[in-house]
């Protein structure tokens, strides 16, 4: 672990949002497009060394905010994304 804060970035080439500690990817949530509007989120993981810090919530919130800003919708097949939306009803309007 570095001393720098863990950040979230959208890696469009790999179709995922990544948690990065410096140059190291320490977690991600991946998606694949289904048509022009829907993004199907099917897997999320965070490195064990980084669990317990709320990073999966930070990651999913960033992804959902970005999806909304891009005018897209979410299909939350991943249990982590689905649970986040259930706990945060402000995102239900973009979930299918």
C-alpha positions as a printed NumPy array, in Angstrom:
array([[  0.   ,   0.   ,   0.   ],
       [  1.261,   3.438,  -0.883],
       [  0.798,   6.639,   1.101],
       [ -1.271,   8.181,  -1.687],
       [ -5.055,   7.989,  -1.534],
       [ -6.818,   5.264,  -3.465],
       [ -8.588,   6.799,  -6.462],
       [-11.269,   5.595,  -8.878],
       [-10.901,   5.864, -12.64 ],
       [-12.964,   4.71 , -15.596],
       [-10.918,   2.403, -17.818],
       [-13.194,   2.383, -20.871],
       [-10.787,   0.216, -22.877],
       [-11.195,  -2.614, -20.336],
       [-14.89 ,  -1.835, -19.68 ],
       [-14.445,  -1.335, -15.98 ],
       [-14.036,   1.193, -13.201],
       [-10.84 ,   0.706, -11.229],
       [ -9.604,   1.45 ,  -7.735],
       [ -5.967,   2.462,  -8.01 ],
       [ -3.326,   2.827,  -5.355],
       [ -0.682,   4.692,  -7.292],
       [ -0.196,   2.679, -10.484],
       [ -1.571,  -0.54 ,  -8.969],
       [ -5.152,  -1.661,  -9.613],
       [ -6.49 ,  -2.847,  -6.24 ],
       [-10.108,  -3.361,  -7.226],
       [-12.594,  -2.976, -10.041],
       [-16.187,  -3.296, -11.141],
       [-16.598,  -4.527, -14.69 ],
       [-19.422,  -4.115, -17.144],
       [-20.391,  -4.872, -20.69 ],
       [-22.752,  -2.877, -22.875],
       [-26.14 ,  -4.301, -23.757],
       [-27.401,  -2.134, -26.583],
       [-26.766,   1.598, -26.68 ],
       [-28.063,   2.539, -23.243],
       [-27.583,  -0.303, -20.748],
       [-24.357,  -1.293, -19.021],
       [-24.507,  -4.723, -17.385],
       [-22.344,  -4.775, -14.244],
       [-21.418,  -8.401, -13.662],
       [-18.421,  -8.497, -11.31 ],
       [-16.786,  -6.403,  -8.589],
       [-13.778,  -7.208,  -6.464],
       [-11.377,  -5.459,  -4.098],
       [ -7.971,  -6.823,  -3.084],
       [ -8.11 ,  -8.394,   0.395],
       [ -5.462,  -5.976,   1.676],
       [ -7.896,  -3.115,   0.995],
       [-11.12 ,  -4.54 ,   2.428],
       [-12.876,  -2.91 ,   5.362],
       [-12.168,   0.616,   4.133],
       [-15.434,   1.25 ,   2.288],
       [-13.68 ,   1.162,  -1.063],
       [-16.246,  -1.041,  -2.806],
       [-18.909,   1.567,  -1.978],
       [-16.648,   4.354,  -3.216],
       [-16.037,   2.402,  -6.414],
       [-19.694,   1.612,  -7.095],
       [-20.854,   5.154,  -6.266],
       [-18.292,   6.596,  -8.697],
       [-19.381,   4.148, -11.407],
       [-23.085,   4.877, -10.928],
       [-22.524,   8.634, -10.934],
       [-20.519,   8.313, -14.144],
       [-23.131,   6.091, -15.78 ],
       [-25.81 ,   8.647, -14.911],
       [-23.707,  11.545, -16.233],
       [-23.245,   9.652, -19.506],
       [-27.014,   9.15 , -19.877],
       [-26.755,   5.37 , -19.546],
       [-28.578,   2.797, -17.411],
       [-27.338,  -0.006, -15.156],
       [-28.247,  -3.684, -15.075],
       [-26.837,  -4.777, -11.687],
       [-26.134,  -8.508, -12.066],
       [-23.202,  -8.181,  -9.647],
       [-24.41 ,  -8.676,  -6.061],
       [-22.278,  -5.784,  -4.773],
       [-23.699,  -3.295,  -7.276],
       [-27.23 ,  -4.589,  -6.705],
       [-26.885,  -4.307,  -2.905],
       [-25.499,  -0.774,  -3.216],
       [-28.504,   0.318,  -5.274],
       [-30.866,  -1.302,  -2.765],
       [-29.22 ,   0.663,   0.076],
       [-29.103,   3.901,  -1.95 ],
       [-32.502,   4.399,  -3.594],
       [-31.317,   7.578,  -5.291],
       [-29.792,   5.287,  -7.943],
       [-32.904,   3.202,  -8.628],
       [-33.956,   5.58 , -11.397],
       [-31.036,   4.38 , -13.564],
       [-31.311,   0.667, -12.679],
       [-33.059,  -1.908, -14.852]])
